[in-house]
Amino acid sequence: MAALAAMTLLLAIVPVQLAWAHAQLLATDPTENTVLAEAPLAVQLHFNEPVTPLAIGLVGGDGSSLDLLDVASAGATVSVALPAGLVDGTRVLSWRVVSTDGHPIAGALVFSIGSVSGIAPVPVASDDAVGVVLWAGKVLVFVALFFGVGGAIFSAVATLPVASRRTSLVLCLFGVMVASATLGLQGLDGLGLPLGSVFDGRVWAAGLSTSYGNTALVLMVSFVLAAVALCLRAGRGQQVLALLAGGLGALSLALSGHASAAAPEWLTRPAVFLHIGALLFWIGALLPLLLLLRGAAGHADQALARFSRFVPFAIAPLVVSGLVLALIQMGWPGSQWLTPYSAILAAKLVLLVVLFALALWNRQALTAPALAGEAIASRHLRRSILLEIGLVLVILGLVAGWRFTPPPRALAEAPLAVASEPLLVHLMDEQTMAMVFVTPGQAGPVAMDIDLTDLEGMPISPIAVSVTLSAPTLGIEPFKREAVALDAAWRVEDLVIPVPGLWELQLDIRASRFQLVTLREVLEVP
């Protein structure tokens, strides 16, 4: 039941969290919605950690986009050189970058030169199917790594049964294919493209350019070496190849991911290496032991005795490294702990407690009687190991879900900067345009600034303006607020958007005593 609940939690979280990333945008220069007297030489995006641009485009009022990726720098500050001769009007800088942990983040910066003008809507690239398939790919890579390469590692300690050797060999060969496929999925996710674009060369180049590119390449080498080791006779050369494959497998996961990229890296990357290395030995032994206990007693006794002798040396670094990584990722207690990342961690810890309890029961209560030839103990041991394998598969699914959830330490680094970024909504009909700025851009107390123009970008002066918000999908009925006229715009103060989600925004513009213009648009509030 605990495993079923954990997987239900993960499947509920992943589709909602596909756009979350672990880098945070701190500030921009120029700031959002600024009107500049003249065109700047460059636009700067400031992040809380180094990032690499994947796609940068400057969108004009007519919807045309100019690719600026080649003139964008990488680092904690991304500087994008703007072309000379930009005419007056509003521009949107659409950007996608990838952080050092391999996770993409996207956004758009709106600024104007000379005066505010209408802008064409910027299409939002999103395909939930990419995230789901990427999660499934990560799970399959983990299964191939821990049961394939892990089985090769155990072959250096004890003789593998034929069925286990074949299974591990097939998993290693399968792992090469899946690891290469996840490179394309990583590129799709980074560029925000749908699954149908997987054969685009840019997608694979983008996947290779991320830190996960190094992970995938090293993983493939690990799978190949493990496959070769599984085909060799037992001996010194076979043991060296198996252990080398295991070391590369642990190294591959230390090259990317939120845990490895967290500061201080001199601590987190070795901790990830030890964590994965310990897991490879423990998990890799489960399937061989299960099959050995069903076969010849002599081989099972030898393998079980060696595993029981060596496994404590794997558990100790596993627990210590796990605690270190959890403390770094979670940060100081606070509201950021109440996140999907924390929910996945809590589910994983519950399953780990059950897993450790089973392992302790196996070692303390079942191993000795099984080695003594007691049939009942051997039967209980087989069932316990089978349950361990099931729990491991669920845990691997949960860990793959961390790919889509930012850790609390990332959320805590720049909450104020992120919260201060306003939301922009563009509304129009055949005669009237409205630019609505919601500040701050999140649920809670907000203010709305409304700029009204005709289709030529000339200001209009209505008699009155009102705002109506509703959220039918959340069960919230419409509520209305009157806007106050300022020098060149309208403003709604003391407005509260109670919860995040999709809100229906309606502007009622009283152009004259006899003309009422109504504009509607959907507003997504984080």
C-alpha positions in Angstrom: 0.0 0.0 0.0 2.9 2.4 0.7 4.4 1.7 -2.7 1.0 2.3 -4.4 0.4 5.5 -2.6 3.9 6.7 -3.5 3.4 6.1 -7.2 0.0 7.7 -7.1 1.6 10.8 -5.6 4.3 10.9 -8.3 1.8 10.5 -11.2 -0.2 13.3 -9.7 2.8 15.6 -9.4 4.7 15.0 -12.6 2.2 16.4 -15.2 1.8 19.6 -13.2 5.5 20.2 -12.6 6.9 19.8 -16.1 7.8 23.5 -16.4 9.5 23.8 -13.0 13.2 24.3 -13.1 16.0 24.5 -10.6 17.7 27.7 -11.7 16.0 31.0 -10.7 15.8 34.3 -12.5 16.9 37.0 -10.1 16.7 40.2 -12.2 16.7 41.6 -15.7 18.2 44.7 -17.3 16.1 46.4 -18.5 13.4 45.5 -16.0 10.1 44.1 -17.0 7.8 46.5 -18.9 10.3 49.3 -18.9 9.9 52.1 -21.5 13.4 53.1 -22.7 14.3 56.3 -24.5 16.5 54.5 -26.9 17.3 50.9 -27.8 19.9 49.3 -25.4 23.0 47.6 -26.7 22.2 44.4 -24.9 19.7 42.8 -22.6 21.0 41.0 -19.4 19.3 38.2 -17.5 20.7 37.5 -14.0 20.3 34.0 -12.6 21.2 32.5 -9.2 23.6 30.0 -10.9 25.4 29.6 -14.2 23.2 28.7 -17.2 23.7 28.0 -20.9 21.3 29.6 -23.5 19.4 27.1 -25.6 17.1 29.5 -27.5 16.9 33.3 -27.6 14.5 35.2 -29.8 13.4 38.8 -30.1 9.8 39.1 -31.1 8.5 42.3 -32.7 5.0 43.8 -32.9 4.2 41.9 -36.1 5.0 38.6 -34.5 8.3 38.1 -36.4 11.1 36.6 -34.3 14.9 37.3 -34.7 17.2 34.5 -33.5 19.8 35.9 -31.1 21.3 32.6 -29.7 24.6 33.2 -31.4 25.0 36.6 -29.7 24.1 35.4 -26.2 26.7 34.7 -23.5 26.6 31.9 -20.9 27.1 32.2 -17.2 25.2 33.5 -14.2 24.5 36.6 -16.2 23.3 36.0 -19.8 24.0 39.0 -22.0 22.1 39.2 -25.3 23.4 41.7 -27.8 20.6 43.5 -29.6 20.7 44.4 -33.3 21.2 48.0 -34.3 18.4 50.1 -35.8 15.5 48.8 -33.7 12.5 51.0 -34.3 10.2 52.3 -31.5 7.7 49.9 -30.0 7.3 47.0 -27.7 9.6 43.9 -27.9 9.5 40.5 -26.2 12.8 38.7 -25.5 11.8 35.0 -25.4 14.5 32.8 -23.8 15.2 29.2 -22.8 18.3 28.3 -20.8 19.6 25.2 -19.1 21.2 25.2 -15.7 24.3 23.3 -14.5 22.0 20.5 -13.1 20.7 19.9 -16.6 17.2 21.4 -16.1 15.7 23.9 -18.5 14.0 27.2 -17.6 12.2 29.5 -19.9 10.6 33.0 -19.8 10.0 36.2 -21.7 11.0 39.8 -21.0 8.8 42.6 -22.3 10.3 46.1 -22.8 9.5 49.1 -25.0 11.6 51.5 -27.0 10.2 55.1 -27.2 6.6 54.1 -26.5 4.4 51.1 -25.8 2.8 49.4 -28.8 0.8 46.3 -29.4 2.6 43.0 -29.6 1.7 39.7 -31.1 1.2 36.9 -28.6 4.3 34.8 -28.1 3.5 31.1 -28.5 4.3 29.1 -25.4 6.0 25.8 -26.3 4.7 23.0 -24.1 4.2 19.3 -24.6 3.3 17.4 -21.4 3.9 14.1 -23.3 7.7 15.0 -23.5 7.9 15.2 -19.7 6.0 11.9 -19.2 8.2 10.1 -21.8 11.3 11.6 -20.3 10.3 10.5 -16.8 9.7 6.9 -18.2 13.1 7.0 -19.9 14.8 8.0 -16.7 13.1 5.1 -14.9 14.3 2.7 -17.6 17.8 4.0 -17.4 17.8 3.5 -13.7 16.5 0.0 -14.0 19.1 -0.9 -16.6 21.9 0.7 -14.5 21.1 -0.8 -11.1 20.0 -4.3 -12.2 22.2 -4.5 -15.3 25.5 -2.9 -14.3 24.7 -3.8 -10.7 24.4 -7.4 -11.7 27.8 -7.2 -13.3 29.3 -5.8 -10.1 27.9 -8.7 -8.1 29.4 -11.1 -10.6 32.8 -9.9 -9.3 31.8 -11.1 -5.8 29.9 -14.3 -6.5 28.9 -16.6 -9.4 25.8 -15.4 -11.2 23.1 -17.9 -12.2 22.7 -18.2 -16.0 19.2 -16.5 -16.0 20.6 -13.5 -13.9 23.6 -13.1 -16.2 21.4 -13.1 -19.3 19.0 -10.6 -17.7 21.7 -8.3 -16.7 23.3 -8.5 -20.2 20.0 -7.7 -21.9 19.5 -4.8 -19.5 22.9 -3.4 -20.3 22.3 -3.5 -24.0 18.9 -2.0 -23.5 20.5 0.7 -21.3 22.7 1.8 -24.2 19.6 2.4 -26.4 17.6 4.1 -23.7 20.4 6.3 -22.6 20.9 7.5 -26.1 17.1 8.1 -26.5 17.0 10.2 -23.4 19.5 12.6 -25.0 16.9 13.4 -27.6 14.2 13.8 -25.0 16.5 16.0 -23.0 16.9 18.2 -26.1 13.1 18.3 -26.6 12.6 19.4 -23.0 15.3 22.0 -23.2 14.0 23.6 -26.4 10.3 23.2 -25.4 9.5 21.2 -28.6 6.9 18.4 -29.0 7.7 14.8 -29.5 7.3 15.1 -33.2 10.5 17.2 -33.4 12.7 14.5 -32.0 14.4 13.9 -35.4 15.5 17.6 -35.6 19.3 17.8 -35.4 19.0 20.9 -33.1 17.2 18.7 -30.5 20.1 16.3 -30.2 22.7 19.1 -30.2 20.8 20.7 -27.4 20.7 17.5 -25.4 24.4 17.0 -25.8 25.1 20.6 -24.8 23.6 20.1 -21.4 25.3 18.5 -18.4 23.1 15.5 -19.0 24.9 14.9 -22.3 28.0 14.0 -20.3 25.9 11.7 -18.1 24.4 9.9 -21.0 27.7 9.3 -22.8 29.5 8.0 -19.7 26.4 5.8 -18.9 26.7 4.2 -22.4 30.3 3.4 -21.8 29.4 1.9 -18.4 26.7 -0.3 -20.0 29.1 -1.5 -22.7 31.9 -2.4 -20.2 29.4 -4.2 -18.0 28.0 -6.2 -21.0 31.6 -7.2 -21.9 32.3 -8.2 -18.3 29.1 -10.4 -18.2 30.3 -12.2 -21.3 33.7 -13.1 -19.9 34.7 -16.0 -17.7 35.2 -15.3 -14.0 38.7 -14.0 -13.3 40.8 -11.0 -12.6 40.1 -9.3 -15.9 36.3 -9.8 -15.6 36.3 -8.4 -12.1 38.3 -5.3 -13.1 35.9 -4.6 -16.0 32.8 -5.1 -13.8 34.1 -2.7 -11.1 35.2 -0.2 -13.7 31.7 -0.3 -15.2 30.2 0.3 -11.8 32.5 3.2 -11.1 31.6 4.9 -14.4 27.9 4.3 -13.7 28.2 6.1 -10.3 30.3 8.8 -12.0 27.7 9.4 -14.7 25.0 10.4 -12.2 27.4 12.6 -10.4 28.0 14.6 -13.5 24.5 16.1 -13.7 21.3 16.5 -11.7 20.2 18.9 -8.9 22.0 17.0 -6.1 25.4 17.1 -7.9 25.1 20.7 -8.9 24.3 22.0 -5.4 27.0 23.9 -3.6 29.5 23.0 -2.4 30.2 20.7 -5.3 33.4 19.3 -3.8 31.0 17.7 -1.2 27.9 17.0 -3.2 29.5 15.3 -6.3 31.5 12.8 -4.2 28.4 12.2 -2.1 26.3 11.3 -5.2 29.1 9.1 -6.4 29.2 7.1 -3.1 25.4 7.0 -2.9 25.1 5.5 -6.4 28.0 3.2 -5.9 26.5 1.7 -2.7 23.2 1.3 -4.4 24.7 -0.5 -7.4 26.2 -3.1 -5.1 23.0 -3.5 -3.0 20.4 -3.4 -5.7 22.5 -5.3 -8.2 22.7 -8.3 -5.8 18.9 -8.7 -5.3 18.0 -10.4 -8.6 21.0 -12.8 -8.6 20.3 -13.8 -5.0 16.6 -14.4 -5.7 17.4 -16.7 -8.6 20.2 -18.4 -6.7 17.9 -19.2 -3.8 15.6 -20.9 -6.3 18.4 -23.0 -7.7 21.5 -24.9 -6.4 22.0 -24.6 -2.7 25.8 -24.5 -2.9 26.0 -21.5 -5.1 23.3 -19.7 -3.2 25.1 -20.3 0.1 28.3 -18.9 -1.1 26.7 -15.8 -2.7 24.5 -15.2 0.3 27.3 -15.4 2.7 29.5 -13.0 0.7 26.6 -10.5 0.2 25.8 -10.6 4.0 29.5 -10.0 4.8 29.9 -7.0 2.3 26.5 -5.3 2.4 27.2 -3.3 5.7 30.0 -1.6 3.9 27.5 -0.4 1.3 24.8 0.6 3.7 27.0 2.9 5.8 28.1 5.2 2.9 24.6 5.0 1.4 23.0 6.4 4.6 25.7 9.0 5.3 25.8 10.4 1.7 22.0 10.4 1.6 21.7 12.5 4.8 24.3 14.9 3.5 22.5 15.4 0.2 19.1 15.7 1.8 20.3 18.4 4.2 21.8 20.4 1.4 18.8 20.1 -0.9 16.2 20.9 1.8 18.0 23.9 3.3 16.7 25.6 6.5 13.2 24.7 7.5 10.6 27.0 6.1 7.6 27.3 3.7 9.8 26.0 0.9 9.7 22.6 2.5 6.0 22.3 1.6 6.8 21.5 -2.1 6.4 18.5 -4.4 10.1 17.8 -4.0 9.6 17.4 -0.3 6.5 15.2 -0.9 8.6 12.9 -3.1 11.4 12.8 -0.5 8.9 11.9 2.3 7.5 9.1 0.2 11.0 7.8 -0.6 12.0 7.9 3.0 8.9 5.9 4.0 9.8 3.2 1.4 13.4 3.3 2.5 12.5 2.6 6.1 10.5 -0.4 4.9 13.4 -1.5 2.7 16.0 -1.2 5.4 13.7 -3.1 7.8 13.4 -5.9 5.3 17.2 -5.9 4.7 17.8 -6.0 8.5 15.3 -8.9 8.9 17.0 -10.8 6.1 20.5 -10.4 7.6 19.6 -10.9 11.2 16.8 -13.5 11.1 16.8 -15.3 7.8 20.4 -15.5 6.4 21.9 -17.9 9.0 18.9 -20.3 9.0 18.9 -20.2 5.2 22.7 -21.0 5.1 21.9 -23.9 7.5 19.5 -25.4 5.0 16.2 -24.5 6.6 13.6 -24.5 3.7 11.2 -22.2 5.5 13.9 -19.5 6.0 14.9 -19.8 2.4 11.3 -19.4 1.3 10.8 -16.3 3.5 14.1 -14.9 2.2 13.1 -15.3 -1.4 9.8 -13.5 -0.7 11.5 -10.8 1.2 14.0 -10.2 -1.6 11.2 -10.1 -4.2 9.4 -7.5 -2.1 12.7 -5.5 -1.9 12.9 -5.5 -5.7 9.4 -4.2 -5.9 10.1 -1.4 -3.4 13.3 -0.5 -5.3 11.4 -0.1 -8.6 8.9 2.3 -6.9 11.8 4.3 -5.3 13.5 4.6 -8.7 10.2 5.9 -10.1 10.1 8.5 -7.4 13.7 9.5 -7.9 13.1 10.0 -11.6 10.2 12.4 -10.6 12.8 14.8 -9.0 13.7 15.7 -12.5 10.6 17.9 -12.6 10.6 19.5 -9.1 13.0 22.2 -7.9 14.6 21.4 -4.5 13.7 23.7 -1.6 17.3 25.2 -1.6 16.7 26.6 -5.1 13.3 28.0 -4.2 14.8 29.7 -1.1 17.6 31.5 -3.0 15.5 34.1 -4.7 11.9 34.0 -3.7 11.5 37.8 -3.5 13.1 38.4 -6.9 10.9 35.8 -8.6 7.8 37.1 -6.8 8.4 40.7 -7.9 8.2 39.8 -11.7 4.8 41.0 -12.9 2.5 39.1 -15.2 1.6 40.5 -18.6 -1.7 40.0 -20.4 -2.4 41.3 -23.8 -6.1 41.7 -24.8 -7.6 43.1 -28.0 -10.6 43.2 -30.4 -11.2 44.8 -33.7 -10.7 48.4 -32.3 -9.1 48.3 -28.9 -6.0 46.9 -27.3 -5.2 46.6 -23.6 -1.9 45.7 -21.8 -2.6 44.5 -18.3 0.3 44.2 -15.8 -0.3 42.2 -12.6 2.2 43.0 -9.8 3.5 40.9 -8.1 3.1 38.1 -10.6 1.7 35.5 -8.1 -1.4 34.7 -6.0 -2.1 37.0 -3.1 -2.5 40.8 -2.9 -1.8 42.4 -6.3 -2.2 45.6 -8.3 -3.3 45.8 -11.9 -2.0 48.5 -14.3 -4.0 48.8 -17.5 -2.7 50.6 -20.7 -5.4 51.2 -23.3 -4.8 52.1 -27.0 -6.4 51.7 -30.3 -5.0 49.4 -32.9 -2.6 52.1 -34.1 -1.1 52.3 -30.6 -2.7 55.7 -29.8 -4.0 56.1 -26.3 -7.7 56.2 -25.7 -9.6 57.9 -22.9 -12.6 55.9 -21.8 -15.2 57.1 -19.2 -14.7 54.1 -16.9 -12.9 50.8 -16.7 -13.7 47.8 -14.5 -12.0 44.4 -14.0 -13.8 41.1 -13.4 -12.0 38.0 -12.4 -13.4 34.4 -12.1 -12.0 30.9 -11.9 -14.7 28.4 -12.9 -12.3 25.4 -12.8 -11.5 26.3 -9.2 -15.2 27.0 -8.2 -14.7 30.7 -7.7 -17.5 33.0 -8.9 -16.8 36.3 -10.7 -15.9 39.4 -8.6 -15.6 42.9 -10.0 -13.4 45.9 -9.2 -13.4 49.4 -10.6 -10.2 50.9 -12.0 -9.0 54.4 -11.1 -7.7 56.7 -13.8 -4.1 57.8 -13.6 -2.2 60.2 -15.8 -1.9 57.9 -18.8 -3.3 54.6 -17.6 -5.8 52.9 -15.2 -5.1 51.1 -12.0 -6.8 48.6 -9.7 -5.5 48.7 -6.1 -6.1 46.3 -3.2 -7.0 43.4 -5.5 -6.5 39.8 -4.1 -6.1 36.8 -6.3 -6.6 34.1 -3.6 -5.1 31.0 -5.2 -2.9 30.1 -8.1 -4.4 28.7 -11.3 -6.2 29.7 -14.5 -8.3 32.8 -14.1 -10.7 34.4 -16.6 -9.9 38.2 -16.9 -12.6 40.5 -18.3 -12.1 44.2 -19.0 -15.3 46.3 -19.3 -14.2 49.6 -21.0 -16.9 52.3 -21.1 -15.7 54.2 -24.2 -18.8 56.5 -24.2 -22.3 56.7 -22.7 -23.5 54.5 -25.5 -20.5 52.2 -26.2 -19.1 49.4 -23.9 -16.1 47.4 -25.0 -15.5 44.0 -23.4 -12.2 42.2 -23.7 -11.5 38.7 -22.3 -8.4 36.6 -21.8 -7.2 33.8 -19.6 -4.6 34.6 -17.0 -2.3 31.9 -15.5 -1.3 32.8 -12.0 1.6 30.9 -10.4 
